[in-house]
Amino acid sequence: QISNLINRGVDAIIINPNNQTALNPVIQEAVDAGIVVIAVDQEVSAPGAINVVIDQTEWARMSARWLADQLGGAGNVVVVNGISGHPANEARYEGVKEVFAEHPDIQIVNEVNANWDQTTAQQRMADILAGNPDIDGIWSQDGMAEGVLRAVMASNLQEWPIMVGEARAGYIQLADEVMQERGDFPVYGVVNPPGVGASGMKVAIELLRGNELVDGSLTGPFNNSLYVPIPGEVNQENFTERLSEVEGRPASYVLDGIITNEELAEFFTEDVQTVGMVQ
């Protein structure tokens, strides 16, 4: 498909890759043809591409810090990851391990992959709880926290572990049900914005205008990434507001965020002019 776009002579290509290197040859073809190539959500190593992404490692650190604080720096923790070997998955898990390494009394007693699937996460968590109910905390990536919560709800545990949540409608709505039934229920989830695609579009528009990136703005493991701000979180303080945002939404709906023009301008040497784009 990218080759077809190159042949059509498009000005820019925005991709959401599932591998850091697989598309490098065709990306280089596009760059050699003078096409602006933006990778969103997942970083690629192709030197001619520009990644417009959140910092996945910091995204995971945020919830790991919360969990460590909730546990008082000690406890047995289960980690529910996504797809083993996927770059985003590995970057997130590295962030979690970094945080827990600062707390020697936090032990990861089990780590499973649930492939960013709620049903799989529920099954894997149910299996773990059946064999090891003495768990103090659960850290899970987004796309799985609702499944983890459902497994805990069905486990009949006398005392629930503290769980990292997610900024998705299904989890938020289910957490509200739990609060109504149990009273106090700690919640925390970090937004992983689908709107990073629109943020990538805004960057592409500026590059097509001839606006140049500020020296040093490209960072990351391949020195070709623009890290856009992580747009927020779900927590105890803003839960009511976040719940209203997902009212009537399907379970798969994700809280979102798009880079503002002010944030965009920090990357470029000239004023930005994203006429008609979401602010």
C-alpha positions as CSV (number, residue, x, y, z in Angstrom):
1,Q,0.0,0.0,0.0
2,I,2.8,2.4,0.8
3,S,4.4,1.6,-2.6
4,N,1.0,2.5,-4.3
5,L,1.0,5.8,-2.4
6,I,4.5,6.5,-3.6
7,N,3.5,5.8,-7.2
8,R,0.6,8.2,-6.8
9,G,2.9,11.0,-5.8
10,V,1.3,11.9,-2.5
11,D,2.9,14.6,-0.3
12,A,2.8,12.8,3.0
13,I,2.2,9.3,4.4
14,I,1.1,8.6,8.0
15,I,1.5,5.1,9.2
16,N,0.8,3.2,12.4
17,P,3.3,0.3,12.2
18,N,3.5,-2.8,14.3
19,N,7.2,-3.3,13.9
20,Q,10.2,-1.0,14.3
21,T,12.1,-2.1,11.2
22,A,9.9,-4.1,8.8
23,L,8.8,-1.0,6.8
24,N,12.2,0.7,6.7
25,P,13.0,-0.1,3.0
26,V,9.7,1.2,1.7
27,I,9.8,4.2,4.1
28,Q,13.2,5.0,2.7
29,E,11.7,4.8,-0.9
30,A,9.1,7.3,0.2
31,V,11.6,9.7,1.8
32,D,13.9,9.5,-1.3
33,A,10.8,10.5,-3.4
34,G,10.4,13.6,-1.2
35,I,7.4,12.4,0.7
36,V,7.0,13.3,4.4
37,V,6.6,10.1,6.4
38,I,5.1,10.2,9.9
39,A,4.9,7.1,12.1
40,V,2.3,7.4,14.9
41,D,1.8,5.4,18.1
42,Q,4.8,3.1,17.4
43,E,8.3,4.3,16.8
44,V,10.2,3.1,13.7
45,S,14.0,3.2,13.2
46,A,14.0,4.5,9.7
47,P,16.1,7.7,9.8
48,G,14.0,9.5,7.2
49,A,10.7,9.0,9.1
50,I,9.5,11.2,12.0
51,N,7.8,9.4,14.9
52,V,5.0,11.3,16.5
53,V,4.3,9.3,19.7
54,I,3.8,9.4,23.4
55,D,6.7,8.2,25.5
56,Q,5.4,4.6,26.2
57,T,8.0,4.0,28.9
58,E,6.9,7.1,30.8
59,W,3.3,6.1,30.2
60,A,3.9,2.9,32.1
61,R,6.0,4.5,34.8
62,M,3.1,6.8,35.7
63,S,0.8,3.9,36.7
64,A,3.6,1.9,38.2
65,R,4.5,4.8,40.5
66,W,0.8,5.0,41.5
67,L,0.7,1.3,42.3
68,A,3.9,1.4,44.3
69,D,2.6,4.3,46.3
70,Q,-0.8,2.6,46.9
71,L,1.1,-0.5,48.1
72,G,3.4,1.5,50.4
73,G,6.4,0.2,48.5
74,A,5.9,-3.4,49.4
75,G,3.8,-6.4,48.1
76,N,3.4,-9.2,45.6
77,V,2.4,-7.9,42.2
78,V,1.2,-9.6,39.0
79,V,2.0,-7.9,35.7
80,V,-0.4,-8.3,32.7
81,N,1.4,-7.3,29.5
82,G,0.3,-7.1,25.9
83,I,2.0,-8.9,23.0
84,S,5.4,-10.3,23.9
85,G,8.1,-8.8,21.7
86,H,6.0,-5.9,20.5
87,P,8.2,-2.7,20.9
88,A,5.5,-0.8,22.8
89,N,4.9,-3.7,25.1
90,E,8.6,-4.1,25.9
91,A,9.0,-0.3,26.4
92,R,6.2,-0.2,28.9
93,Y,7.4,-3.2,30.8
94,E,10.8,-1.7,31.1
95,G,9.2,1.4,32.7
96,V,7.4,-0.8,35.2
97,K,10.5,-2.7,36.1
98,E,12.4,0.6,36.5
99,V,9.9,1.8,39.0
100,F,9.6,-1.4,41.0
101,A,13.4,-1.7,41.1
102,E,13.2,1.4,43.3
103,H,11.1,-0.6,45.8
104,P,13.0,-3.8,46.7
105,D,10.0,-5.0,48.7
106,I,7.8,-5.1,45.6
107,Q,8.1,-8.5,44.0
108,I,6.7,-9.4,40.6
109,V,5.4,-12.9,41.3
110,N,3.9,-13.5,37.9
111,E,4.0,-11.9,34.5
112,V,1.6,-13.0,31.7
113,N,0.8,-11.7,28.2
114,A,-2.8,-11.2,27.3
115,N,-2.3,-9.7,23.9
116,W,-4.2,-6.4,24.6
117,D,-7.4,-8.4,24.7
118,Q,-10.0,-8.0,27.5
119,T,-11.3,-11.6,27.3
120,T,-7.8,-13.1,27.3
121,A,-6.8,-10.9,30.3
122,Q,-9.8,-12.0,32.2
123,Q,-9.0,-15.7,31.6
124,R,-5.3,-15.3,32.4
125,M,-6.1,-13.4,35.6
126,A,-8.7,-15.9,36.7
127,D,-6.1,-18.7,36.3
128,I,-3.6,-16.8,38.4
129,L,-6.0,-16.0,41.2
130,A,-7.1,-19.6,41.3
131,G,-3.6,-20.8,42.0
132,N,-2.3,-17.8,43.9
133,P,-4.9,-15.7,45.7
134,D,-2.3,-13.9,47.9
135,I,-1.7,-11.0,45.5
136,D,-1.4,-7.4,46.7
137,G,-1.3,-5.6,43.4
138,I,-1.9,-5.9,39.7
139,W,-0.3,-3.8,37.0
140,S,-1.8,-4.2,33.5
141,Q,-1.5,-2.4,30.2
142,D,-4.5,-0.7,28.7
143,G,-6.9,-2.8,26.7
144,M,-6.9,-5.4,29.5
145,A,-7.7,-3.7,32.8
146,E,-11.5,-4.2,32.4
147,G,-10.9,-8.0,31.9
148,V,-8.6,-8.1,34.9
149,L,-11.2,-6.3,37.1
150,R,-13.9,-8.8,35.9
151,A,-11.7,-11.7,37.0
152,V,-11.1,-10.2,40.4
153,M,-14.9,-9.6,40.8
154,A,-15.6,-13.2,40.0
155,S,-12.9,-14.6,42.3
156,N,-14.7,-14.2,45.6
157,L,-11.5,-12.9,47.2
158,Q,-12.1,-11.6,50.7
159,E,-9.6,-8.8,50.1
160,W,-9.0,-7.4,46.6
161,P,-5.6,-6.5,45.2
162,I,-5.0,-2.9,44.2
163,M,-5.3,-2.7,40.5
164,V,-4.1,-0.3,37.8
165,G,-7.0,0.6,35.6
166,E,-7.3,2.2,32.2
167,A,-8.8,5.3,30.5
168,R,-11.4,3.3,28.6
169,A,-15.2,3.5,28.9
170,G,-15.6,-0.2,29.7
171,Y,-13.3,0.0,32.7
172,I,-14.5,3.4,33.9
173,Q,-18.2,2.3,33.8
174,L,-17.4,-1.0,35.5
175,A,-15.3,0.7,38.2
176,D,-18.3,3.0,38.9
177,E,-20.4,-0.2,39.5
178,V,-17.8,-1.5,41.9
179,M,-17.8,1.8,43.7
180,Q,-21.5,1.8,44.1
181,E,-21.3,-1.7,45.6
182,R,-18.1,-1.7,47.6
183,G,-17.7,2.0,48.4
184,D,-14.0,2.8,48.4
185,F,-12.2,1.5,45.3
186,P,-8.9,3.1,44.2
187,V,-8.8,3.9,40.4
188,Y,-6.0,5.1,38.2
189,G,-5.5,4.9,34.5
190,V,-3.3,6.8,32.0
191,V,-4.7,8.0,28.7
192,N,-3.1,6.4,25.6
193,P,-4.5,8.7,23.0
194,P,-5.9,7.5,19.6
195,G,-5.6,11.2,18.7
196,V,-1.9,10.8,18.2
197,G,-2.8,10.1,14.6
198,A,-4.3,13.6,14.4
199,S,-1.2,15.0,16.1
200,G,0.9,13.3,13.4
201,M,-1.2,15.0,10.8
202,K,-0.6,18.4,12.4
203,V,3.2,17.8,12.3
204,A,3.0,16.7,8.7
205,I,1.1,19.8,7.7
206,E,3.8,22.0,9.2
207,L,6.6,20.1,7.5
208,L,4.8,20.4,4.2
209,R,4.5,24.1,4.7
210,G,8.3,24.2,5.0
211,N,8.3,24.8,8.7
212,E,11.5,23.4,10.2
213,L,11.9,21.5,13.4
214,V,13.8,23.1,16.3
215,D,17.3,21.7,16.8
216,G,17.2,19.0,19.4
217,S,13.5,18.4,19.2
218,L,14.0,14.9,17.7
219,T,14.9,12.5,20.4
220,G,14.2,8.9,21.4
221,P,16.1,5.6,20.7
222,F,16.6,6.4,17.0
223,N,16.8,10.2,17.3
224,N,13.8,10.6,15.1
225,S,10.9,11.0,17.6
226,L,8.7,13.9,18.7
227,Y,7.2,13.0,22.0
228,V,3.8,14.6,22.4
229,P,2.4,15.1,25.9
230,I,0.5,12.3,27.6
231,P,-2.9,14.0,27.7
232,G,-4.2,13.0,31.2
233,E,-5.3,10.3,33.6
234,V,-8.2,8.8,35.4
235,N,-7.9,9.1,39.1
236,Q,-9.9,9.4,42.3
237,E,-10.1,13.1,42.1
238,N,-11.4,13.4,38.5
239,F,-13.4,10.2,38.4
240,T,-16.8,11.7,38.3
241,E,-15.8,14.0,35.4
242,R,-14.2,11.1,33.5
243,L,-17.3,9.0,34.0
244,S,-19.5,11.7,32.5
245,E,-17.2,11.8,29.5
246,V,-17.9,8.1,28.7
247,E,-21.6,8.2,29.5
248,G,-23.4,6.2,26.7
249,R,-20.1,5.3,25.1
250,P,-19.3,1.7,24.0
251,A,-16.8,-0.2,26.2
252,S,-14.1,0.2,23.6
253,Y,-14.2,4.0,23.7
254,V,-10.9,5.5,24.7
255,L,-10.3,8.9,26.4
256,D,-8.3,11.0,23.9
257,G,-6.1,14.0,23.4
258,I,-4.6,15.8,20.4
259,I,-1.5,18.0,20.5
260,T,-2.5,21.7,20.9
261,N,-1.2,24.4,18.5
262,E,0.8,25.8,21.5
263,E,2.4,22.4,22.1
264,L,3.0,21.9,18.4
265,A,4.7,25.3,18.1
266,E,7.4,24.2,20.6
267,F,8.7,21.8,17.9
268,F,9.0,24.3,15.1
269,T,11.1,27.3,14.3
270,E,8.2,29.4,12.8
271,D,4.6,30.0,13.9
272,V,2.3,27.1,13.1
273,Q,-0.7,27.5,10.9
274,T,-3.0,24.5,11.2
275,V,-6.0,26.1,9.7
276,G,-9.1,23.9,10.1
277,M,-7.5,21.5,12.4
278,V,-8.7,20.6,15.9
279,Q,-7.1,22.8,18.5
